[in-house]
Amino acid sequence: MLFLQTQKLFQRSHKREDSLEQVMREENSPTSLPVVTIGNADRVLTDSIYRERCVDRLVEIVIYISNYTGTSRVFIP
C-alpha cells in the first residue's frame, strides 16, 4: 500500500527515532514501496493544472510500480 504524505505534514525532524525519514532509512528494502510526497499540497487544491500533473504522475507510479520498488521516496509532480 502506498503511503501518501504531504510536505506540510512532514515537519518532524529526521533525527528523531520515529521520524518518517529515519524509518525509511532503517526499513527500506529492495521490495519496499515508495512514500509518495506531494510537493505543494495547497496548490493541489487551488490549481487544476498542477492537480492534473500530480494525478498523472501518481498514475504513472502505480502503473510502473515495479520501477519504483526499493525507492524510499518519490516527490510529485
Protein Blocks (a to p, Z undefined) as FASTA:
>chain_A
ZZdddfklmmccfkbmkbmklmmmmmgcfkbccddddfblmlmmmmmklmmmmmmmmmmm
mmmmmmmgoiabdcdZZ
